[in-house]
């Protein structure tokens, strides 16, 4: 999994693209994921444009871990036909609504709240959005109190 450098951050997308293409191309035979975490890297850029560049220039690029909360941006990424792993628990219901049972997560809380998170996905897929919303809201409140 590749990430934007945090100690020496890029100030423009072209430098970041160059870094990712070089790093990703050296991972021959391995699937390459990009770790998109703008609140940690302090980088703001067009992630969809970056994904398109990576798809074009890195043969083994397969997807991203999306640790952001921009629902419109997330929807645009779905159209890019890549694997998307959600990084924040508060995006689970939205992910289930847009990707159904195919929603994927790599979150810290997944380790100890996996049944709650999968219940949200299952309820959305079954059409019980009202109950899924309540559980998502409870999960968000728990996360706010205990983690973030």
Secondary structure as GFF3:
##gff-version 3
##sequence-region A 1 148
A	DSSP	beta_strand	2	3	.	.	.	ID=ss1
A	DSSP	alpha_helix	13	25	.	.	.	ID=ss2
A	DSSP	beta_strand	32	36	.	.	.	ID=ss3
A	DSSP	alpha_helix	38	41	.	.	.	ID=ss4
A	DSSP	alpha_helix	47	57	.	.	.	ID=ss5
A	DSSP	beta_strand	61	66	.	.	.	ID=ss6
A	DSSP	alpha_helix	71	78	.	.	.	ID=ss7
A	DSSP	beta_strand	83	86	.	.	.	ID=ss8
A	DSSP	three_ten_helix	89	91	.	.	.	ID=ss9
A	DSSP	alpha_helix	92	99	.	.	.	ID=ss10
A	DSSP	three_ten_helix	100	102	.	.	.	ID=ss11
A	DSSP	beta_strand	104	105	.	.	.	ID=ss12
A	DSSP	alpha_helix	110	126	.	.	.	ID=ss13
A	DSSP	alpha_helix	129	146	.	.	.	ID=ss14
###
